[in-house]
């Protein structure tokens, strides 16, 4: 298993999100938050899952399945409260 640096994570999610959204997600991660992006090839639809927890999510978390990782990341970034 390969670990990504913060810079590599920012570059990866930057392919989907605006600079401001990347900043929000990276701030969330910097505050001890988690970001999980999962693709499940066994599902016929809604193959993607995005989870954001801890960090700037306070006592909340975001978890959603969908067909578009772009839409899920944008929704998740909009849920970050900090």
Secondary structure, 3 states (H helix, E strand, C coil): CCCCCHHHHHHHHHCCCCHHHHHHHHHHHHCCCEEEEEECCCCCCCCEEEEEECHHHCCCEEEEEECCHHHHHHHHHHHCCC
